[in-house]
Amino acid sequence: MQFGEKTGAQKPPFPLAAIIDILFLLLLFFMLTSLYAQMEVELNITLPTSKEGSDIEREPTEIIINVKADGTYVINQIAYTADKVDQILYDLASNYRGQHIIVRGDKEAKYDYIITLLDLCKKHDIWNVSFALRKAEAAAAPGTSAP
């Protein structure tokens, strides 16, 4: 008894639902990582200004260290003392050679706090250090006087 002709093997349909799921997961991942990168920047720090500053290319493995006016160091929104930062930099240097550090110092912070951080970086052989700043206005707006 023959119920029908055999047809050629059909290709399975394109898995559109699975592709959409993967795209949504990737979108969610990149949105969360960009939000995390923004959260690393301490918002209540007033950066010094410079006319000669230049933009640097951001790296995915960079560490942002915020230096507050009272001398506390903030990494990933957690305040640390210099001794704890010393341990963190030791761990970073031992695991990741050529680690990039961005120092965001409050303009009211004592110079001594920044030098302490640079000494710790040198102690652990971290040389890829950048300083964050705000670009100064090139010229005052018309009708206003410069301070």
N, C-alpha and C positions, 0 to 999 in steps of 0.2 A: 504494500500500500504506500503510495507516494503522496505525501501531503503538499508538496511544493518543490519548486526548484531550489537548488542550493545557490545562493548568491555569494559573491566574493566577500571576503572578510571586510567588514566596515571598520574604518578608523574610528577610534573613540573620539567623541566630541572634544573640542578645545576646553580645558578646565577654567572657564572664565571666573567662576566663583573663587577658586583657589588663588588665582592671580590677583583678584581684587582684594582678598584678605591679606595677601603679602604686601600689596601696595599700601594698604591702610596701616599695617604694622610698621612699615618703613617710614611712612609719614609721621606716625606717632613717635617713633624713635627719634627722628630728626627734630621734631618740635620740642620734645623733652630735653634733648641734649643742648639745643640752642637756649632754652630757658635756663638750664643749669649753668651755662656759660655766662649768662647775664647775671645770675644770682651770685657769682663769684665776686662781682664788683661791688664793693661796699659803697652804698649810696650816700652815706653821710660823711664822706671824705671830700674836702675841697682841695682839688689838685692845683698845683702851681701852673702858671701860664708861661708860654714861650712863643716867640715869633718864629723861631728856627726849627721847631720840632717837625718830625716827619712821621708818617704812618709806617708801621711795620706790618708784615704779614703775620697773622695770627696762626699759631700752631695748635693742633689738637691736644698736645701733651703739656702745654705750658701751665705753670702754676702762678697764680696771682696772689701776692702777699701785700695786704693793705697795712700801712703803718698809721695808726691813729695818733692824734695829738697828745694823748696821755701815755704813749709808749707801748700800747698793746699791739700785737700783731694779729691780724685777722686773716685766716685761710679757710675758705669754704664756709664763711659766716660763723666761724668758731674762733673766739679770742684765745690767744696763746701768749705765754711769756717767752722771753728770749731763750731760756733753757729748753722749753718744749719745741720751739722752732729749730733749735740746734739738732734735736733728735729727729725731727721731720726731715730736715735737709740731709742729715746723715743717711736716713733710709732712702731718700730720693736718689742721692748720689751713688749709693751702693747698688741700686737697682736699675737706674736709667742714666747712662753716660750722656753728657751733653744736654742735660735737662735745661729747659728755658724757664727763667724766672722773670716775672714782671713785678716791679716794685711800684706800688701806688701809695706814695707818701702824702699825708695831709700837709698842706702848706704851713700849718701852725705847729707841726711836729718838730721836735728838736732834731737838729742835724745828727746828734749823737745816736739816735735810734736808727737812722738810716745807715750810719757807719757800722753800728753793731750788726745789722743785717748783712751788710757787705762783707764784714769780717767773717761771719758764719758761712757765707757762700764761698769765700776764699778758703776757709778751713776745710771745706768738703769738696774742694776742687770744682766748684760750679762757676763757670766763667760766662755763660750765656745769660746775662742780666740786662734787662731793659727797664727804663723808667717811664711811667705813664705821666702825661701832662695834658693840659688843655691848650689848644691853639689860641693865641691872643688874636684879637681882631686886628686885621691889617691896617685899617684906618677907621677913625671915628665916623659915625654916621653924619651926614650933612645937617647942620643946624645944632650940633651938640659940641661940647668942648671936651677935650681929652683931660683926664684927671692929672 
